[in-house]
Amino acid sequence: MRSIIFDLDNTIYPRDVGLFCLVDKRINEYMLIKLGLDFDAIEALRLKYMDEYGTTLGGLMIHHNIDPDDYLSFVHDICIEDILSTNLELRYLFEQILIDKVIFTNGSCGHAKRVLNALGVIRYFSRIFDIRFMNYIAKPNILSYQRLLDALGVDGRECLIVEDLAKNLSPAKELGMTTVLIGDEECKDVDFLIDDIFGIDKVLKEIVPNE
């Protein structure tokens, strides 16, 4: 095992802290301002774009000529530091994992850095691969996973990937990665299902005995 690939939102921190709900609200506000749609129309369009492109942004860029930098700046303009704080238990977890760790997120690098800094764990990640790195071709498009592997210089079989969305693990598994799903989502295709990020310790002990 040469690399562990972590999703960011609702993975590095638990879903119930509510941080990503704030991002969702900002996305709705952005679409209200830019497109002038009502709430029901926004929700329907977001679901359509998420299904077709992996992110709302993908659909907005293709169908509405939205500037991605303007969008990312707006939707990530939230008070992360009011919600997340230094997590000593999380810091200890990452200190014990000697394998190279990276972030792979459909969000922006700036957002990822703010989250990791707030939690006090940014030093444990060698790189952040964000939506700009993917050329805005978001997860779960397999092209972005292959681009990630090429950048890391590794084969999929040498990687473990941790996600909170089962659909984002399917292409990873296709490329040979060991897949770990966080949460209670029913999924038979993943290799491991854990309750939260701290379950990764047991996974590693099973697949990398000396870790």
DOSEDREN-173258 format. One line per 2 residues: for each residue x, y, z of C-alpha. Coordinates in Angstrom, 2 decimals. Layout:
<rs>
X:Y:Z  ...
</rs>
This chain:
<rs>
0.00:0.00:0.00  1.62:3.24:-1.17
-1.14:5.83:-0.94  -4.32:6.44:1.03
-6.76:8.73:-0.78  -9.26:10.58:1.40
-12.35:12.44:0.35  -12.81:15.66:2.34
-16.34:16.77:3.22  -18.35:14.36:5.39
-15.33:12.04:5.42  -12.50:13.75:7.30
-15.14:15.19:9.62  -18.57:13.62:10.42
-21.64:14.55:8.42  -23.58:15.50:11.55
-21.44:18.57:12.26  -23.48:20.23:9.53
-20.66:21.94:7.65  -21.61:20.68:4.23
-25.24:21.68:4.82  -23.97:25.25:4.84
-22.21:24.67:1.52  -25.47:23.27:0.14
-27.31:26.42:1.22  -24.70:28.60:-0.45
-25.07:26.62:-3.68  -28.82:27.20:-3.60
-28.27:30.91:-2.94  -25.84:31.11:-5.84
-28.31:29.49:-8.23  -31.07:31.76:-6.98
-28.94:34.83:-7.69  -27.52:33.69:-11.02
-30.48:31.80:-12.50  -33.46:33.34:-10.72
-35.08:29.96:-10.05  -37.39:29.11:-7.17
-36.39:26.57:-4.54  -38.14:23.55:-6.09
-36.62:24.25:-9.49  -33.17:24.65:-7.93
-33.43:21.32:-6.11  -34.57:19.50:-9.25
-31.81:21.03:-11.36  -29.15:20.26:-8.76
-30.19:16.60:-8.62  -30.08:16.44:-12.42
-26.62:18.00:-12.61  -25.27:15.87:-9.75
-26.46:12.74:-11.53  -25.09:13.77:-14.94
-21.85:15.55:-14.00  -21.01:14.57:-10.41
-21.36:18.17:-9.19  -23.77:21.06:-9.53
-20.86:23.09:-10.87  -20.39:20.77:-13.84
-23.92:21.39:-15.06  -23.74:25.13:-14.39
-20.53:25.44:-16.43  -21.89:23.48:-19.38
-25.44:24.80:-19.52  -25.18:28.29:-17.99
-21.60:29.41:-18.72  -20.91:29.89:-14.99
-17.38:30.97:-14.01  -16.09:28.12:-11.80
-13.84:30.37:-9.72  -16.73:32.72:-8.96
-18.91:29.75:-8.00  -16.31:28.08:-5.76
-15.49:31.34:-4.01  -19.16:31.95:-3.25
-20.23:28.48:-2.11  -17.21:27.99:0.16
-17.57:31.38:1.82  -18.67:29.91:5.17
-17.35:30.18:8.73  -15.55:26.84:8.90
-13.64:27.85:12.00  -16.91:28.33:13.90
-17.82:24.70:13.25  -14.53:22.76:13.26
-11.67:22.96:15.74  -8.44:21.11:16.44
-9.19:17.43:16.86  -6.47:15.71:18.88
-7.92:12.25:18.32  -7.89:12.79:14.56
-4.37:14.15:14.74  -3.21:11.05:16.60
-4.91:8.80:14.04  -3.05:10.39:11.13
0.24:10.45:13.03  0.06:6.66:13.31
-0.55:6.14:9.59  2.85:6.25:7.93
1.55:5.63:4.41  1.36:8.69:2.14
-2.01:10.41:2.58  -3.70:12.75:0.07
-7.02:14.55:-0.28  -9.16:13.99:-3.39
-12.14:16.34:-3.41  -14.76:17.78:-5.75
-14.38:21.01:-3.78  -11.65:23.61:-4.04
-8.13:23.40:-2.68  -8.75:26.54:-0.63
-11.77:24.98:1.05  -9.82:21.79:1.77
-6.96:23.72:3.34  -9.34:25.66:5.60
-11.00:22.43:6.77  -7.71:20.65:7.41
-6.24:23.69:9.16  -9.31:24.05:11.38
-8.98:20.40:12.40  -5.24:20.78:12.95
-4.28:17.98:10.54  -3.11:19.65:7.33
0.50:18.64:7.91  -0.36:14.95:7.55
-1.40:15.24:3.90  1.22:15.45:1.20
-1.07:16.84:-1.51  -4.58:18.08:-2.19
-6.17:17.13:-5.52  -9.21:19.34:-6.08
-11.80:20.04:-8.76  -9.39:22.33:-10.63
-6.82:19.52:-10.76  -9.54:17.39:-12.35
-10.13:20.06:-15.01  -13.64:20.28:-13.49
-14.39:16.67:-14.51  -15.63:15.63:-11.07
-15.86:12.34:-9.25  -17.23:9.81:-10.08
-15.87:10.25:-13.63  -13.17:7.60:-13.94
-10.93:9.97:-15.93  -10.24:12.00:-12.78
-9.26:8.90:-10.82  -6.82:7.89:-13.53
-5.43:11.43:-13.57  -4.93:11.16:-9.81
-3.09:7.84:-10.09  -0.87:9.26:-12.82
0.00:12.26:-10.64  0.81:10.00:-7.70
2.82:7.63:-9.89  1.07:4.58:-8.47
-1.12:1.73:-9.62  -4.68:1.48:-8.33
-3.83:-1.76:-6.54  -1.36:0.19:-4.41
-4.04:2.56:-3.11  -6.78:2.64:-0.53
-9.57:5.19:-0.96  -11.95:6.47:1.73
-15.28:8.08:0.77  -18.71:8.86:2.18
-20.47:8.25:-1.15  -20.67:4.74:-2.59
-21.00:6.04:-6.17  -17.56:7.64:-5.84
-16.00:4.30:-4.97  -17.19:2.37:-8.03
-14.61:3.82:-10.46  -11.90:3.48:-7.82
-12.68:-0.22:-7.47  -12.67:-0.57:-11.25
-9.10:0.75:-11.19  -8.08:-1.79:-8.54
-8.17:0.39:-5.42  -9.20:-0.97:-2.04
-12.42:0.85:-1.20  -13.65:2.07:2.19
-17.11:3.58:2.65  -17.98:5.73:5.67
-21.55:5.67:6.96  -24.53:3.34:6.85
-25.23:3.40:3.12  -26.09:-0.06:1.80
-23.42:-1.12:-0.67  -22.21:-4.61:-1.53
-19.44:-3.50:-3.86  -17.13:-1.81:-1.34
-14.35:-3.68:0.41  -14.89:-2.14:3.85
-17.73:-0.28:5.55  -16.86:1.83:8.63
-18.88:4.10:10.89  -16.48:7.05:10.80
-12.93:8.04:9.90  -11.51:6.36:13.00
-12.51:2.98:11.63  -9.68:3.29:9.11
-7.30:2.11:11.83  -8.89:-1.36:11.92
-8.99:-1.52:8.12  -5.27:-0.84:7.89
-4.44:-3.41:10.55  -6.31:-5.98:8.48
-4.77:-5.21:5.09  -1.39:-3.83:6.17
-0.47:-5.92:9.27  2.64:-3.89:10.12
0.93:-0.49:9.80
</rs>
